[in-house]
């Protein structure tokens, strides 16, 4: 068997990444423009995609004499950066260049090098409901014309408009495949309700009845994407992809879904550091986490109802790593508090503090302090790239429904709680899931166990 035949055999489980990959982003703010601008700079040779695992990470395939360490693109056929085409929706009309300058994440001299391309990315009107993000007053939103009156479309009308946007973008940009990525603001918390969210027909009925209390705008984006056969990624803590009705639609349309909330800063540290405490069999009395940031995300989260959505997401990490039922001497009744504070002077340069009260031999107390001065969008941009490329890969590999192997990138990983499943938040277990999925899709043995 020659090298070409070997390659064909290896990729039998995945169709090739031929043609253009459209990435349609909900949101045109700091995260989205840092992601788009960064990809455009990288493919011009003007920057490096540092932080992107699909571009840098290597994993082992094979054992013994057959063992080798390969980059992801040498194991599975990933889409090339040159084949990516960007589009977006946003409640503000500014193009991606204007938004990138306003966000002040990337330096203007860097943005100017891809100004022409960014200026061509003009946001489509957003499916927007101010009741879900009260701190935003956008004027680039979808409206229904009715004689001389205009009004916010119903939830079902939002779905139809978004589906039309996706079809039109795909045709105009000559894309072969589309991935839809939510990189917009955190919505107010929508509790999962069996009456509306457990069955697809009930969710559709609520959309058609314009039930604005139980159907968030983000659910309209997810529904529209899946009906158009486009993988959908939820990058905020919204409950959008946490409802069984959306899982059913993903199964019906054979489309992958992933979420929720990009694991970029403090929770990345928490999901990596908590295993140190558990592995070393140290006890935990309390973990206090607080953040300051001043970008639009911080402004939105300054609203208590929006912060509650984020709080639920961030609080879920520890309970699946430090388990009181398994180690009551170590993890019974520890106190876990999360806070986010809007502080405009910092803009996108987020700072987080973690105070961890632990105890050791004979219950003697100790403390750990972590101060992380990070750049929110600089950390999130490579996650966006990795999730989009890997979701496109998953669809070409015939994978659909919840993509648990992408939990590594997400703050509150998806799981089927209706069957008693528990989220996997342990960073190193998540990495094992990711590596095994890539091995399987590449035709190799998934040879690591997750304990």
MARVO-572987 format. One record per residue: z, y, x of N, C-alpha, C in turn. Coordinates in steps of 0.001 Angstrom, whole numbers, plus 524288, in hexadecimal, padded with zeros to 5 digits. Each point is the difference from the previous one (the first is absolute). Layout:
<atoms>
ZYXZYXZYX/...
</atoms>
This chain:
<atoms>
800007FB518035A80000804AF7FCA680000804DC8037B/7FC41803A57FF257FFC7804A780348803C6804327FE05/800378045D802E8803C6804227FEC57FEF8802617FAA3/7FAFF8008B7FE927FEA7802427FAE8801D17FC727FB94/7FF087FADE80089801B87FC497FC03805F77FFF97FF8C/8028C8008980486805B38003080013801F78049E7FCCC/7FD648046E800A480174804C17FD347FF3E7FF4E7FA27/7FBA47FDB67FE747FEE47FF227FA72804217FC6C7FD9E/8016F7FBE1802C7803EA7FC617FE0280546802C77FF43/801328036C803BE80509802A07FFCD800708039F7FB48/7FB908024E7FE7180006803D57FBC87FE5A7FDAF7FABF/8001A7FAD87FF907FE567FD8E7FB2380335801D97FB4F/804F88014C800E78036F8017B7FBB97FF6E805AE7FE55/7FCF580313802D67FF96805967FEF07FA4C801AF80028/7FE43802D97FBFB7FAAC80213800267FFCF80485803DC/7FB7D80100802637FF9880428803F780117805687FDC4/8017C8038D80374801188056C7FE6B7FB0D8034180067/7FBEE7FE4A7FD537FB00802BD800498000F804F27FCA9/7FD43803FB801C47FF4B804B37FCE680498803BF8004D/7FFF2803C87FC78803DC804338000D804D97FE9F7FCC9/8047E8017B80225804F17FF6D7FD3E801C2805647FE30/80028800CF7FAE1801FC804E07FDE1805E37FFB57FF69/802BA803EE80208805A98006A7FF43800F1804CD7FCA0/801AB7FF0A7FB2880101804337FC4E805E4800D47FFB5/801AD804A880180805928011C80093801DB8036F7FB80/804317FE607FD8B80292803517FC178039A8039F8030B/7FE96804FA80039802E7803C68031C7FCBC801EC80489/8006B80503801217FD1D802698044C803BA803788031B/804D07FE15800868040080303802B18008D7FE80805B0/804C18007380205800F87FF41805947FEA87FA7A801D3/801C27FC057FD247FEF57FA9C8019C7FA247FEDA7FFD0/7FD87801607FBA17FA757FEC67FF547FCA4802B780411/800EC8050D800E97FCA5802DD803AC8010F7FE69805A1/804D07FE8180134801257FE06805457FD417FAC8800D9/7FFF97FCBA7FC067FD3B7FAFE8002E7FA20800DE80093/7FDBB8030F7FC8A7FA53800CF800227FE52802CB804FF/802B6804408014B7FE9B802DD804BA800957FCAC804D8/804107FCC780024800D47FC9C804827FBB57FC01800B4/7FE647FD7D7FBBA7FBBE7FC29800527FAF980299801E2/7FEE5804A67FDF97FB3F802C38019A8003380170805CE/8048D80191801E680094801408058B7FF717FB2580362/8026A7FBBD7FE537FFD07FB2A8030B7FA687FE0A80085/7FD1E800077FBBD7FAB37FDD0800677FC3D80393802EB/80199804C78011A7FCF48036E80367801CB7FFA2805AD/803E97FCB9800EF802157FF7980543803778048780192/8021F802E87FC268031E804A68011C805D97FF077FF4B/801687FB3D7FEEE805807FEA17FF508009A7FA1F80014/804D87FE2F80019801167FA688001B803557FE8D7FB40/7FF007FB857FD8E802B97FE7A7FB32805577FD8F80109/80339802AC80303805147FDE680188803757FF547FB30/802A07FB967FFC48033E7FEB37FB827FD5C7FC557FC34/7FADE7FF3E800A77FD197FC857FC837FFFF7FA7C8022C/8023C7FC6C7FD21800437FA9C801C87FAA17FD647FFE2/7FCB6801727FC387FAC27FDAB7FFC67FCBC80195804B8/8015D80445802897FCF7801D28047C8026D7FE6D80538/805187FED28000C8029C7FEF8804F9802BC7FAB98006A/802617FE297FBCB803627FB6E800597FCE57FB158015B/802877FC8B802DC7FDBF7FAE680133803DA7FBD07FE44/7FDF77FBCD7FDBC803677FBB97FE667FE037FAE68025F/803A17FC60800657FE9C7FAF3802437FD3B7FC9B7FBFA/7FBE17FD68801AD7FD8D7FBDE7FCE07FFA07FB2E80379/800D67FB7E7FD967FFE07FB2F8030A8050F7FF28802FD/800887FB3C802158049F7FE95803077FE727FD3B804FD/803AA7FF9E803937FF107FD21804D47FB6C8022F80313/7FC877FC7D801AB7FB81801B1803107FC2C803427FCD6/800407FF997FABD7FC71802FF7FCAB80237805577FE7D/8049980141801EC80290804E27FE777FD2F804B380250/7FF4C804047FCB27FDE3804F2801DC801F28045F7FC71/80008804BA80208801BB804917FD127FB4C803757FEDE/7FF0B800DB7FB047FB4D802C57FE5480156804A37FC8F/7FCB0804028004580066804597FC5C7FE3D7FE217FA9F/801A9802C87FBF77FED77FE517FAB47FA267FF5D7FF1E/7FCEC803A7802137FA587FFE27FF1D7FD527FB7A802CC/802D37FD79803A07FDE67FB52802898018F7FB097FD13/803588009B7FC1E801AC7FB8B7FCDE7FD51800017FAB1/7FF94804A17FDAF7FD9E800997FACF7FC1D8048D8002D/7FC16800047FC8C7FC29804487FFFB80201804C67FD0E/8021B803CB802D6801D4804D57FDA57FB8B803EB7FF95/8005E8037A7FC297FC37804427FF978008080388804CC/7FB9180217801BC7FFFE8038F8047680161805877FE27/80282803008036780148805607FEA07FB108032A7FED3/7FBC17FEBD802AC7FB10802CD7FF1F7FDD87FF297FA83/801BA7FBDF7FD657FDE87FEB77FACD80357802217FB89/80426802ED801548037B8021E7FBF37FDE2805177FDCD/80036800817FAD87FE91804D17FD4C804AE801A87FCB6/80190804EE8006A804AA801D77FD437FEAE803277FB1D/803497FF477FC0B7FFF5803417FB5C805998009D7FE2E/800FE803AE7FC7B8055F800BF7FE3F8003E802C87FAC0/804977FF9E7FD9680171803107FB71804A48036580196/80060804AC7FDD6804A980328800E28006E804377FBD6/804D2801867FEEF800F88040E7FC197FEB8805768020E/7FF228006D805267FE57804F3802567FA577FF7E801BA/7FCD3804347FF817FA5D7FF88800EC7FE478006A805AF/803758015C803937FE6F800D78056C7FDAA7FB1080267/7FBE9800B6803287FDA97FB7880293803A37FDF580442/7FE897FB9380254803807FD64803B8801028034A804DC/7FC298032F8019C800E78036D804828041C8041D7FEAF/7FF568028A7FB87803BB804017FE69805787FDB17FF5C/8004E7FB647FDAD8050F7FD7C7FF35802827FE6880521/7FCDB7FE35803BC802157FE728051880237804B4802EB/7FD43804667FFB6801EF804CB8027D80516801B27FD75/8002B7FFC87FACD804B3801947FD1E804A17FC6E80145/7FEFD7FAFB8009E804317FC3C800F6802A7800D780541/7FD1F80207803D7802178012B805338024A7FB38802B6/7FD877FB8C7FF2D8019C7FB4D802D67FCBB7FF8D804F7/7FAE37FFAC7FF5D7FC7A7FFE98047B7FF0580596801E5/7FF33800A0805037FED280527802307FAA4801CE7FE20/7FF868051B7FF3E7FB11802127FE047FB7B7FED8803B1/8010F800058051C7FBBF7FED3803AA7FE197FA607FF75/803717FC757FE4B7FE557FAA37FEF37FCFA7FFB77FADD/8021F8028B7FC007FD6A7FFE97FAE67FA908026180057/7FF6A80429803027FAEF802B1800607FBB97FC8680244/801867FC11802F27FC107FC88802517FD647FC7A7FBEE/802867FF647FB7A7FDAC7FCDF7FBCF7FFB58033D7FAF6/7FF988051C800B37FFFF803887FB827FB967FECF7FC30/7FB537FF2A801FF7FB827FF1A7FC88800EA7FB537FC72/801EB7FBBB8024B800E87FB487FCDB80465800D37FC00/8042E802A1801A780463800DC7FC7A7FE88803A37FB7C/7FCCB803DD801167FE76803A87FBE37FCBD7FD567FBC6/7FD7D7FBB98015D7FCD47FD247FC278035B7FC9D7FC5D/804FE7FF5480161803887FCE67FCB3802B2803BE7FC3B/7FDC6800697FB65801F7803997FC04802AC7FCCB7FBBB/804EA8011C7FED5802D97FCA97FC4A7FDE4800547FA71/7FF867FB787FD977FEC37FFBD7FA74804D8801A17FCF1/7FF5B802127FB4B80493801717FCD8803A17FB5B7FF39/80505801048006B803EE7FBDE7FFB0801637FEC57FA5E/801547FB137FF028026C7FE7A7FB0F805BF8016F8008E/8017A804567FDAC804EB8029A8015B80353801077FB2F/8050F7FF3F8008B803BB801367FBE5804AC802A28029A/800A3804FF7FF08804128030C802A08057C7FDDF7FEEE/800B17FD4D7FBAA805207FDD37FED2801B67FBF080409/7FC457FDE2802EE801427FC05803EB800DD802488056B/7FE15804C580101800DA802B9804FF800B1805CD7FEC8/804A88016B7FE73800EE805337FDCA7FFAB80461803F8/8003A7FEC0805057FFD280421803F77FA64801688018D/7FC177FD6E7FD987FA8A80105801607FD378029B7FB6B/7FD1080423801357FCE9802C47FC087FA4A7FFFD801A6/7FD757FBA07FF9D7FA957FF9D8019E7FC45801DE7FBCF/7FB76801E8801B47FC0B801CB7FC457FAEA7FCF680077/800277FBB4802FF7FB5A7FCAC8007B801307FAD57FD47/8007A8004B7FADF801B47FB6E7FD027FC1F7FEC97FBAC/8001A7FB257FE577FC687FE4E7FBEA801B2802317FAB9/7FC41802477FD2D800F38023E7FAD67FBE17FE067FC40/801657FFCA7FB107FC477FE857FBE57FE2C804EC7FD31/7FADC800917FF837FDD08046F7FD307FFF27FEC37FA2E/801C3803C87FCE2800047FF587FA527FED08054E7FD8C/7FAF08013A7FF9F7FE73805267FE41801A1803F680418/80322803C27FE88801CE803ED803B0805317FE7C80282/802277FB907FE4E805177FE64801F97FF647FBF38044D/803A08001C8039A800457FBD4803EB8056C7FDA77FFB6/800487FB00801178050E7FD697FFD7800247FB9A803F7/804AF7FE4A80154800BA7FB8D803867FDEA7FB227FD3B/7FCD37FCDA802AA7FDFD7FB457FD788045E7FC1C7FEE6/7FF137FC9D7FC42803AF7FBC97FEF8800007FC428049B/803CA7FC9180021800417FC3D804487FB117FC9880020/7FE137FE647FB8D7FB487FCC17FFFB7FB3C8031F801C5/7FFC3804F87FE747FBB780358801CD80048800D6805E1/804C78007180217800A080060805AF7FD9C7FB42802AE/801217FB647FDEE7FDEB7FB2D802357FA0C800208001B/7FDA08016D7FBA77FA468000E7FFB17FDB280400803C3/8027780481800837FE23803FE803AC8005D7FE14805A7/804567FD778013D800B67FE08805577FC277FBA58013A/7FF057FC987FC527FC207FBDD800D87FAA08025D80101/7FEC1804127FD1C7FAFF802A9800D17FFCA8027F80567/8045680255801C78003E8023E805477FED77FBDA80421/8026C7FB7C7FF6F7FF4E7FBCC803D57FA5A7FE2780018/7FDB57FF287FB737FA8D7FE357FFC77FC528040C80259/800EA804F37FEB37FC9380423801F88007780092805ED/804C67FFEA801FB800D68006D805A97FD5C7FB82802D3/800A67FB557FE007FDB57FB6B802847FA158006B80046/7FDA8801F27FBCA7FA4F8007F7FFE27FE1C8046E80385/802858048F7FF8E7FE3C8048D802FD800BA7FF3D805E0/8042B7FD7380192801177FF318058F7FDC87FAD9801FD/7FD797FD197FC8E7FD8B7FAFE80165803E27FC4A8029D/804797FF747FD7F8041E7FC8F802007FF3F7FA7C7FDEA/8010C7FC45803487FFC17FA877FE64805287FE307FD9F/8044C80267801C48052E7FE837FE308035C804E77FFB7/803F77FFD57FCA0803948046D7FF5F8059D7FE0980032/8035A802E2802B1805AB7FF3C7FFCA80261805167FE03/803BB7FFA37FC66802A9804A67FDEF805948001A80220/8016B8046B8024880510800AB8029B802F38048F7FD8E/804BD7FF0D7FE2F8034A8043F7FE0F803028025A80490/7FED38050280137802D9802E580406801C4805377FDB9/80100800057FAED801A1804B27FD41805F0800107FF67/801E2803C37FD048059B800E37FF76802BC7FB8E7FD15/805197FFC9800CB803507FC567FD20800BE801E57FA67/7FEE97FCA17FC42800C5801557FA82805BB7FF387FE81/801758020F7FB6C805387FEE77FDFF800787FA277FEFB/804C07FE287FFD9800EC7FA637FF877FE9F7FE0B7FA88/7FCDC7FBE37FFCE7FEA17FD767FB0D802557FA8180021/804407FF107FD39802527FAC2800047FC417FBFE7FDAB/800007FB52802327FCC27FBCF7FDE38022B7FE6D7FAAA/7FCA08000C7FC16801867FEDD7FA9C7FCB77FB6D7FE06/8028B7FBC67FE7D7FD327FB577FE447FC55801217FB72/80168803AA7FCB87FCDD801257FB5E7FAAD8024B80167/7FFAC802A8804707FB2B802B5801707FD837FDF580508/803157FDC5803747FE337FEFD805547FF5C7FA4580177/801A47FC6A7FCAC7FFD17FA7D801827FAC67FD687FEBD/7FD74801B27FBE97FB047FD987FE807FBAE8040F8004A/7FB707FE55801E97FBA280393800A47FE708027A7FAD5/7FFEE7FCE97FBCD7FE608022D7FAF3803C8804337FE1E/805097FF8280162803CE803FA7FE6F7FF39805098031A/7FED97FF7B8050E7FEED804A18032D7FB1E802CB7FE0B/7FBE97FD037FECF7FB2F8025A7FDFE800F3802AD7FAC5/803247FD9E7FCB380142802647FAF4802EB80522800C6/803968001B803CA802E5804CE801237FC638044080211/7FC367FE86803407FC28803C7801F57FCC98023F7FB81/7FE427FC947FC877FCBC801BD7FBA680320803477FC18/8051A7FF107FFBD803648031E7FC8F801D980501802B7/7FE33800DB804C5801878048B80324805ED800688008A/802647FB97801668059B7FFC7800D48012C8022980574/8016F804E780038800B58029C8050A8055C7FF0F8026D/803757FDA67FD0A8052C7FEBC8021C7FFF77FAED8031D/7FCCD7FC497FE567FFFF7FAD6802737FB377FEFA80373/7FC1E803757FFC07FB4D7FF6D803357FF7E804C68038C/801237FF45804F87FF8380435803D27FA43800B28017F/7FE78804B4801B87FA9E800BA801DA7FE707FC1380439/803AB7FE9A803727FEB77FC49804287FE6B7FAB17FDD2/802237FE887FB7A7FE767FB167FD827FA4E8003F7FE3C/7FE3F804A47FE837FA82800A87FE797FC697FF36804B6/8019380211804847FCEC7FF32804C37FFBB7FA3280168/804737FD667FFCE800157FA6D801597FCA17FCDF7FC38/8008B801007FB037FCFB7FD327FC087FA28800F0800C7/7FE7F804EA800DF7FA778014D800B97FDCB7FD4F804D6/802F8800208044E7FE267FD8F804D67FF217FA297FF3E/803D67FD637FDAC7FFA17FA587FF587FB947FE867FC4B/7FF368030F7FBE27FBB27FEE07FC6F7FAAE800A6802A8/7FFDC803468040D7FB28800B3802FD7FFB87FC4D804B1/803BB7FC65800587FFEC7FC2C804418017A8023680549/8031D8043E80009801808028F804E6805B47FED180142/8012B7FDFF8049B805727FF3F8018C80309805157FF7C/804EE7FF9A7FE498032F804AC7FF26804FE7FF998032C/8014A8044C802C9804A480048803528037D8046C7FE0E/804E77FED67FEE9803B4803FF7FE538034D801AD804A6/7FEF2804C5801ED802B8801F780497804C0803507FEDB/801738006D7FB0A804C0802C97FE70803A67FC1B7FD5A/804D78018F7FED98039F7FC4C7FD927FF627FF7C7FA1B/7FBCE802127FDCC7FF177FF8B7FA5C800107FA457FE4F/801A77FEF37FB39800567FA9E7FE127FAB67FDD17FE4B/7FBDE802C8801127FAB07FEB37FE4A7FE7E7FA4D800A8/800A47FDEC804BF7FE537FAA68011C804797FC1B7FF5E/80470801D87FE28804847FC8E7FF458004A7FDC87FA83/7FBE68009D7FCFD8002B7FE287FA9A7FC6A7FB477FF53/801D97FBE87FD4C7FCE37FB3B7FF557FAAE800E87FD77/7FF7F8040F7FCC87FAF3801137FD887FBD38012380416/8015E802EA8040C7FC4880128804387FEF17FB1B80336/803EB7FCAF800B17FF1B7FB17802CC7FC0B7FCA47FD06/800987FFE47FAD47FC5E7FCF47FCC97FA6D8020080089/7FF6F8052C7FFFD7FAC38023F8008E7FDB77FEB18055E/80335800408040F7FE317FEA58053D7FE397FA5580046/802D87FC8F7FD587FE707FA7E7FFD67FAE77FF587FCF2/7FF8F8029C7FB987FB4D7FF887FCBB7FB1F801EC802D6/8009180450802D07FB788025B802A17FF467FDF58058D/803767FC6B801AB7FFD27FDD18054F8000C8045780420/803C1803957FF558005A80492803688056B8004F8026E/8005C8013A8051380521800678028A802D4805177FEA4/8052D7FFB97FFC58034A8049F7FF71804557FFB880416/801CF8049C801B48043780038803E380353804D47FF07/804DF7FFA9801438039A804627FF77805837FE0C8011D/803B68039E800297FF40805787FEE5802F780346803FD/7FE13804AC800EA80262804068034A7FF4E7FEC4805D3/7FD298035F802B47FF097FF3C80590805267FFB980304/800867FC038033C804C07FF64803357FF078029780540/800FF80507800407FE52802F38048C8046C801B58039A/804A0801497FDE8804028025080345805387FD4A7FFAC/803808023F7FCE18055E7FE1D7FFD78006D7FA567FE27/7FCE97FE897FC16800577FA9E7FE147FDB27FC26803E5/7FC2E801AB803107FE097FCAE8043D8046E7FEC8803CC/802F88040C801698047C7FF418037B803FA7FC5B7FD74/80107800E37FAF2803FA7FCEA7FD417FE727FA427FFA9/7FB077FEF17FEC57FE417FA947FF707FFAE7FD398053E/7FFDA8030C80442800047FDB1805388056F7FF8C8024F/80374803AD7FE8F80538800018025B803DC7FC937FD07/7FF7C7FFC07FAD88038F7FCB37FCF17FFE87FA4E801DD/7FB6B7FDC98017B8000A7FAAB80212803377FF59804FF/8009980436803128035A7FFAD804A1805A17FF037FE53/801B5802D07FBF4805597FF5C7FE0E800D07FA807FDD6/7FC3A7FE2C7FCE0800A27FAD07FD9B7FF9E7FBA680405/7FC6080077803AF7FF5C7FBE9803F2804C47FFA08038B/80257804758011E8049B8002480372805097FECA7FD0A/7FF8A7FF377FAB9804827FEC57FCA7804388043780047/7FE48804E77FFF280397804657FFA6800988018A7FA4B/80462802607FEAB800EF801977FAA67FE238058A7FF09/7FF00801407FB0A7FE3A8053A7FE7F803B38023E7FBED/80214804A88011D80348802C47FC337FCC7803E77FCD6/7FC508028D8029D7FCDF803DE7FD3C7FB5E801C68033A/7FC01801CD7FD3A7FB45801FD802927FE5B804E77FD0F/8008180470802997FE8B805027FDA47FB01801F780282/7FC09801037FCC67FAEE801E0801E67FEC1805327FD6A/7FE84803D1803267FE58804F77FDD07FB3A80207802EB/7FCD7803207FD507FB208020E8022B7FF7B805C37FEB6/7FD45802D0803607FE24805317FE947FA2C800338011F/7FD10802517FC6C7FA72800E6800CB7FE4D804767FC7E/7FBA380284801787FE85804BA7FD327FA81800187FDE6/7FD3C7FB838000F7FAA1800027FE047FFF67FF8E7FA0D/7FB4C7FF467FDCA7FF967FFAB7FA4E803077FB567FDE2/800377FBC78030C802FD7FB6F7FE63805C08016B7FF6E/8020C80306803BD8055D801BE7FFAC801018037A7FB52/7FC39803647FECE800778036F7FB75800587FCD87FAFA/7FC8F7FC1D7FF77800037FCB67FB518051C7FD067FF8E/801E17FDE78046C804C67FCDE7FFED804ED8034B7FF49/7FF6D80522800378046A8036E7FEF2801707FFF07FA34/7FC747FDF97FCC2801047FF427FA72803007FADF7FF59/804AC800237FD9E803497FB457FFB97FD467FB397FDB2/7FCCF800A47FBEF7FD757FB7B7FD987FBFF7FD86803A3/7FD6D8033B803387FC4F7FDD8803C8802DF7FD6C80489/804588026B801A8803097FDA4804358021A7FAA37FE70/801657FF5E7FB0C8022D7FAF87FE497FC1E7FB91800F2/7FAF2801127FF3B7FC057FC068010E8001A7FE66805B7/8006D803E38037B800407FEE88059F805197FD4180169/8043C801A47FD988051F7FDBB80127800147FA2B7FED1/7FDD47FE797FB8A7FFDC7FA797FE897FD0D7FCE28041B/7FBAB80245801E37FCC77FD61803F2802F67FF5E8051C/802908042E801D4802957FFE180514805017FCBC7FFEC/802A07FFB87FB7B804DD7FD117FFB77FF307FA197FFFA/7FB427FE577FEBF7FF127FA607FF4D7FFB17FCFF8051E/7FFA7802C88046A7FEF57FD64804FA804747FC85801DA/804BB80209800008045D7FD33802768019A7FB0E7FD19/7FFE08001D7FAC6802597FBBD7FCFD7FD4B7FAC5800D5/7FAFF80017801B27FD4E7FB0E800FB800717FE3F805B5/8024D803528034E800BA7FE9780582805AE7FE9980112/80391803477FE0C8059B7FF21800BF802377FE077FADD/800647FADC7FF67801187FD927FAFA805C77FE897FF72/8026E8027E7FC2B805907FF127FF19801227FA717FE3F/7FC6D7FDA97FD0A801007FAB77FE087FFD67FBF18045E/7FD1D80122804267FFAC7FC568045F80434800FA8041C/801778050F800A7803EA80161803EF803E0803E87FDB0/8036F7FE347FC6B803A5803A57FD73803BA802B2803C4/801747FD69804518038680277803C97FD75804CC8028C/7FAC27FFF1800277FD3280407802F07FDA0804447FC8C/7FE507FE957FB497FCCB803AE7FD05801C5800C87FA5A/804DD7FEBC7FEEE801F7800D37FABB801A1805B97FF52/7FDD48027F7FC0F801A38054A7FE6F7FEDA804388040D/7FBE27FF72803297FEA7804668036E7FDB3804727FCB9/8009C804BE801F27FE4C804AF7FD317FAD3801D98024E/7FC15800CD7FCA07FACA80192801C77FE6A804F07FD17/7FF1880429802DD7FE97805057FDA27FB0780213802A0/7FC59802177FCCC7FB268024C801FC7FF738057A7FDC4/7FEAA803C2803577FF208055A7FE4A7FB0C8023780287/7FD33803487FD177FB80802DE80209800C9805BC7FE8D/7FF7A8036F803C4800CB8058B7FF137FB218031B80173/7FE4F8034D7FC6E7FB758035B800EF801A08048580384/7FD4D8007F804718014D803FE803D47FAE58022F80225/7FDED804297FD9C7FABF801F9801327FED080101805C1/803BC801F18033C7FE8180116805727FDDC7FB57802FD/801687FB337FE6D7FE367FB6A802ED7FA7D7FE477FE7C/7FE1F801A67FB7C7FAE27FE5A7FE0F7FF897FA0D80061/7FC087FDF6802D37FF117FA5F80037803557FD3D80422/802BB8031280320803297FDB68042E8054E7FE627FDDC/8001B7FB4B7FDEC804AF7FDFF7FD70804157FE6480406/804F2800C77FEA0804477FE1380347803927FCB07FCA9/801687FB7C801FA803827FC8D7FD1D804B57FEA380367/804747FF7E7FD50804CF7FE5080292802047FB207FD33/801AD7FC4B8030F802977FB637FDE1805557FF7D8028D/803F47FFC17FCC0805487FEC7801D8801537FA917FE05/800F47FC5680396800EF7FA8D7FE998057C7FE8A801BF/8034F7FEC67FC3D805587FE4F8012B800337FA0E7FFF8/800F47FDBE804878002C7FA508007D805697FE57801D8/801017FAEA7FFCE804E07FE01802237FEF97FACD802B6/803437FEF2803DD7FF487FB4A8031B804E47FCB580047/800DC7FDBE8046E8045D7FC608010580521802187FDC9/802847FCD47FCB7804FA8014F7FD8D7FFB7804CF7FC75/7FB47801087FE087FF0E8046B7FC6C800838056080293/7FF96800448051E8006280513802967FAFC803297FF05/800A7804FC7FE567FB73803257FE6F7FCF58024A8049B/7FAFD800BB7FF247FC7380289803BF7FC07803297FCE5/7FD1280357802B67FC048032F7FD6E7FAF27FFFD8031B/7FBC28007D7FD2B7FAD0800A7802617FD9A804DD7FD90/7FDB580366803347FD5D804BA7FE227FA487FFD3801B6/7FC80800FF7FC4D7FA71800368013F7FDDE805367FE0C/7FD90802ED803837FD8D804FE7FE9F7FA2C7FF898013A/7FCC37FFFF7FBF27FA627FF258009C7FD2B805117FE94/7FDEC802AC803EB7FCD9804A27FF217FA487FE548000D/7FDE87FF6F7FB657FAC07FDBB7FFA17FC38803CE7FD5D/7FB1F7FE7F7FFFB7FBF0802F17FD397FE1B7FC7B7FBA0/8014E801747FB4A7FF3E7FC9C7FB7E7FA5D7FE177FF90/7FC4980393800127FA897FE897FF297FD9A7FD59804C5/801EF80143804A77FE207FD64804BC801717FA377FFDA/804867FEC57FDC8801967FA8A7FF667FD327FD617FB6E/7FEE6802EF7FBDE7FD9F7FDB27FB4D7FA287FF0F8009A/7FD498035A802F67FA497FF988005F7FE217FAA7801E8/802327FDCF804457FE357FACF801A38015D7FBBC7FC16/80443800B67FD0B8013F7FC3D7FBDD7FBBA800157FBDA/7FE31804AC7FEA17FBB78007E7FC347FB2A7FD13801E0/7FEAB800C0804E57FB677FD5C8022A800B87FA177FFD5/8046D7FE23801D2800E57FA5A800287FFE97FD987FA92/80292802907FC42800207FDE47FAB47FA897FFD37FD98/7FCF680417800C67FAB6800167FDBD7FC897FBC680266/8002C7FF778052E7FCBF7FC0F8028F801B87FA7C7FE84/8051C7FF267FFA8801F37FAC27FED77FF607FE977FA3A/80040803D87FC937FEF97FEE87FA747FA417FEC97FF1C/7FC96802C3802B07FA667FEC67FFB77FF047FA808020B/8029A7FEAF804517FFA27FABE80226801DF7FBF57FC0E/80480801077FD908023D7FC467FC447FC2F7FEE37FB93/7FD72804147FE0E7FC527FF207FBBA7FB557FCBF801D0/7FE1A80111804B07FB8E7FCF5801F9801967FA658014C/8051D7FF1F8009B801F17FAB9800F6801437FD247FAE8/7FF0E8029B7FB91801037FD8A7FAF9805A9800247FE57/80328803518028C8057A800817FE8A8007F8041C7FBBA/8033A7FEFF7FC22800B5803E17FBDC805847FFC37FDE4/80165803EE7FCDF805628007E7FE398035E8026E8043E/8051C7FF147FFB6803BA80253803AF7FF037FE048058C/7FF7880395803AD7FF137FEA98057B805188009B80317/803327FBF57FFD38051B8004A8028D7FF9080060805EC/7FBA37FE578022F7FF7F80020805B67FFCB805948021B/7FF59803D37FC817FFE080573801AA80555802A67FF83/804127FCEF7FEE880544802317FF6D801CC802F5804D6/7FE0D7FE88804898017580288804ED7FF42805EA7FFBC/7FC11801BA7FD1F7FE97805867FFE38029F803077FB93/803207FD557FCC8801C7802617FB1A805ED7FFEF7FF78/80207804377FDDC8059F800E07FFBC802AD7FC737FC03/7FD797FF267FB9A8023A7FCD67FBCC7FBF27FBE67FE75/7FF9E7FBC2803007FBB87FC417FF5B7FFDB7FD717FAA3/7FB417FEEC7FE377FF487FD8A7FAEC801D17FA5780015/801F87FE4B7FB7D801A47FA937FF4C8004B7FF017FA2C/7FF7B7FB227FE738001C7FEAA7FA6F805A07FF177FE4D/8028F804367FE668057C7FFAB7FE66800A77FCF47FAEE/7FBBB7FF647FCF58005B7FCFD7FB1E800E57FA3A80115/7FEE07FE4B804CB800CB7FA8B80188804927FF68803D3/803108042080071804837FFC98036E7FEC1800BD805BB/7FB39801AB801397FEA4800F4805768030D804A980214/800EA7FFF480509802C78043B802987FC4C802A0803DD/8004580529800517FCB7802CD803C18017B7FE7F80592/7FC207FFB88035C800F87FF168058F800108054F802B7/804A2801AE801CD800888051480291801117FF92805D8/801357FB59801CC8011B7FEFE805897FAFA800CC8031C/7FFF9803EB803827FB348019B802AC7FD577FB83802DB/803147FCA2802807FDAF7FBE2803397FDFF7FB757FCAD/802697FF237FB8E7FDDC7FC3F7FC457FADF8021D7FDB1/7FFDC8050E7FEF57FB36802677FE037FB8D7FF86803FE/80148800B6804F17FC027FF92804137FDEF7FA6980058/8036A7FC327FF4B7FE4E7FA8A7FFF27FC377FF047FB82/80134802227FB627FC7A7FF6C7FB807FAA78025480128/800078049A8026C7FB128029C801567FCCB7FCB9803CE/802827FE19804177FD2D7FCF7803F47FDDB7FAEF7FDB4/803237FD5A7FCDA7FE2E7FB147FDB77FB67800D47FC53/80010804367FCFC7FB9D8011D7FC727FB01800FC80311/80063802E7804447FB638010A8033B7FE037FAFC8027C/803937FCBD801CE7FE577FAFC802417FD0F7FCC57FBF4/802227FFAA7FB487FD7D7FCE37FBE77FA9A802167FEAC/7FF9E8052E7FF5F7FAF2802477FEA17FC0D7FF7C8046E/801FE7FF9F804CA7FC8A7FF4D8047D7FEB77FA5B8012E/802097FC5F7FCD27FED27FA85800D5803937FD4F803D8/804568027580152803DC7FDAF803818049A7FDE97FCD6/803597FCFB802998049A7FDDE7FD65804358043E7FF9D/80261800707FB588047F8037A7FF5A804BB7FD228021E/8016A800F9804DE8038A7FC81802C7805638025780130/80179804337FD468054A80204800A6802ED7FF727FAE2/804D37FE5480053803417FF8A7FB5C80339804EB7FF49/800D2801817FB2280339804857FEC4805547FE1C7FE42/804018012F802FB8053F7FE247FEBF803248044A7FD4E/
</atoms>
